[in-house]
Amino acid sequence: MTSGAGAVQRCGIDTVEIARIERLLRETPPADLLRFFTAQELADAGDGPGRAASLAARFAAKEACVKLFPREAALAQVEPHDFSVARDNYGAPQVVLGPRAELVAGRHRLGPIALSLTHDRAGASAVAVAAPATTRVPLAGRVLYRLFPFRRRVIMANLRRVYGDTLADDAIVDLAQAHYGHLWRLAGEFLRFRWLSRARQLALVRIENLDAFVAAYEQGRGVLLLTGHFGNWEVATVAGIGSFPQMRGRFHFVRRALKPDWLDRLVTRRFQHAGFGVLPKRGSLDAMLDRLANGDAIVFAFDQHASPPDGIAVDFFGTSAWTFKSLAIIALATGAPVVPATSWREDDGRHVLRFEAPIPAVEDANTNEAIRLTTRAYNAALERLVLRRPEQWYWVHRRWKSMQAPARRRKLHAASA
């Protein structure tokens, strides 16, 4: 079953005077035009007599897209420069979302934004329409949600924390049921995957944007892969990266031990059998630095709660969350590029492994502030990845676990001592 409950179709309309853009082009240095348009938009508009009209239509499209989100626009959470206009393979205009726009659209569970542009001698107009994204809710998900509600309270609390201000509760329930359906498929894939032939395993996965990883790898400083519990990460990495035998033994996963112990041993053996190293989250800093110096790639699952001293409190979906700081420390110290990576399962059962553009570390004279700002940048990247396929992120985990209770217990213990 497919559901789009809780979201509504949105429409934004805007008109821009072409004379206004002509004046902007005359009076603004070329470099400053990048505050209003991307380099690709300026190139697509050309240098001919129709340039101002073309850019006016694009600016109207940006304004129309902002009007899709009146509340966020009023709070300055989204602005025209967060949207750009590109051409698809047929020359039709399409909206490209910047990081902030992607976050806002994702929290409202909206699908792609459709555009219509037009202009006459005096002005250019644009219409932007966004339809609600649909959530496929399998029967297994509905049954598990109602009859075997494993950690349902945690899942619902996490979903409401992210979507409570933007979606109706029935839409949040749909996401929870879709997540249970994902967990059901995940369990079946875990059991079945080891019995598949090598050719079948490789055929299960498609890799997207591999150039982002290759470019980072060629810098020669090693690569830090930032990821989380997305899709079926084991299938995507073992089969996807396993397509490159020259990288065998050059990928190392930083993992927290699983419970029960037999499950941890089983997962570790699978990784090692596939040619991947496994490093513990604690006590392996020197080993990580050695691997980076060797030009290897280290994979961090960055979406789990991290208590002090391993973690620091950094915003995640608008709420402070204790987050591992080791990734920022290593990136700032070594200059190794941090490349986000995600995976998801498509409707036909195949998996996608996708790399994103590297996230630059945030420099600051205060080392602690540099670590905090860089860690926040990593959390922001994770937010966008979660919202792309929300039903396939691990909502079971208590990501926003409060540190107040342990602190209170320590205080009481000290008082009684």
HUFEN-V871826 format. One record per pair of residues at least 24 apart in sequence whose C-alpha atoms are under 6 Angstrom apart, sorted by the first residue. I is the first residue (numbers start at 1). J is the second residue. D is the distance in Angstrom with one decimal. If there is no record, write none. Layout:
<<I & J & D> <I & J & D>>
//
This chain:
<<1 & 136 & 5.7> <1 & 137 & 5.1> <1 & 138 & 5.9> <2 & 135 & 5.4> <2 & 136 & 4.1> <2 & 137 & 5.7> <3 & 134 & 5.3> <3 & 135 & 5.0> <4 & 134 & 4.4> <4 & 135 & 6.0> <5 & 171 & 4.9> <6 & 167 & 5.3> <6 & 168 & 4.7> <6 & 171 & 5.1> <7 & 132 & 5.4> <8 & 132 & 5.9> <9 & 130 & 5.7> <9 & 131 & 4.5> <9 & 132 & 5.9> <10 & 68 & 5.9> <10 & 129 & 5.7> <10 & 130 & 5.2> <11 & 128 & 5.6> <11 & 129 & 4.5> <12 & 64 & 4.5> <12 & 67 & 5.1> <12 & 68 & 5.3> <12 & 127 & 5.8> <12 & 128 & 5.0> <13 & 64 & 4.8> <13 & 126 & 5.8> <13 & 127 & 4.6> <14 & 60 & 5.3> <14 & 64 & 5.1> <14 & 125 & 5.7> <14 & 126 & 5.6> <15 & 60 & 5.5> <15 & 124 & 5.6> <15 & 125 & 4.2> <16 & 56 & 6.0> <16 & 60 & 5.7> <16 & 123 & 5.6> <16 & 124 & 5.4> <17 & 122 & 6.0> <17 & 123 & 4.3> <18 & 53 & 5.6> <18 & 56 & 5.7> <18 & 122 & 5.7> <18 & 123 & 5.0> <21 & 52 & 5.8> <21 & 56 & 6.0> <22 & 52 & 5.5> <56 & 124 & 5.7> <57 & 124 & 4.9> <57 & 125 & 5.8> <60 & 125 & 5.8> <60 & 126 & 5.4> <61 & 126 & 5.0> <64 & 128 & 5.7> <65 & 128 & 5.8> <103 & 384 & 5.6> <106 & 387 & 5.2> <107 & 163 & 6.0> <108 & 166 & 5.4> <109 & 133 & 5.4> <137 & 178 & 4.6> <138 & 181 & 5.8> <140 & 181 & 5.4> <141 & 177 & 4.7> <141 & 178 & 5.5> <141 & 180 & 4.5> <141 & 181 & 3.7> <142 & 177 & 5.3> <145 & 177 & 5.7> <155 & 395 & 5.2> <155 & 396 & 5.3> <175 & 391 & 5.8> <178 & 391 & 5.7> <179 & 391 & 4.6> <201 & 239 & 5.6> <202 & 239 & 4.9> <204 & 350 & 5.0> <204 & 351 & 6.0> <205 & 240 & 5.6> <205 & 350 & 5.9> <205 & 351 & 4.7> <205 & 352 & 5.5> <206 & 352 & 4.8> <207 & 352 & 5.8> <207 & 353 & 4.8> <207 & 354 & 5.7> <208 & 354 & 4.5> <209 & 355 & 5.5> <212 & 357 & 5.6> <220 & 295 & 5.6> <221 & 295 & 5.5> <221 & 336 & 5.1> <222 & 292 & 4.4> <222 & 295 & 3.9> <222 & 296 & 4.9> <222 & 297 & 5.6> <222 & 336 & 5.8> <223 & 297 & 4.5> <223 & 336 & 5.7> <223 & 337 & 5.5> <224 & 297 & 5.8> <224 & 298 & 5.0> <224 & 338 & 4.7> <225 & 298 & 6.0> <225 & 299 & 4.6> <225 & 300 & 6.0> <225 & 338 & 5.7> <225 & 339 & 4.9> <225 & 340 & 5.7> <226 & 300 & 5.3> <226 & 339 & 5.8> <226 & 340 & 4.5> <227 & 301 & 5.0> <227 & 302 & 5.9> <227 & 340 & 5.8> <227 & 341 & 5.2> <227 & 342 & 6.0> <228 & 301 & 4.5> <228 & 302 & 5.5> <228 & 303 & 5.2> <229 & 393 & 5.8> <229 & 394 & 5.6> <230 & 343 & 5.6> <230 & 392 & 5.7> <230 & 393 & 4.8> <231 & 343 & 5.4> <231 & 344 & 4.1> <231 & 345 & 5.8> <231 & 392 & 4.9> <236 & 353 & 5.7> <248 & 275 & 5.1> <249 & 275 & 5.1> <249 & 276 & 5.4> <250 & 296 & 4.9> <251 & 276 & 5.3> <251 & 297 & 4.9> <251 & 298 & 5.9> <252 & 276 & 5.6> <252 & 277 & 4.2> <252 & 278 & 5.4> <252 & 298 & 4.8> <253 & 278 & 4.8> <253 & 279 & 5.9> <253 & 298 & 5.9> <253 & 299 & 4.7> <254 & 279 & 4.7> <254 & 280 & 5.6> <254 & 281 & 5.6> <254 & 299 & 6.0> <254 & 300 & 5.5> <255 & 280 & 5.3> <255 & 281 & 5.6> <256 & 281 & 5.5> <304 & 399 & 5.7> <305 & 399 & 5.1> <314 & 376 & 5.9> <316 & 379 & 5.9> <321 & 400 & 5.1> <328 & 371 & 5.6> <328 & 374 & 5.9> <328 & 375 & 5.8>>
//
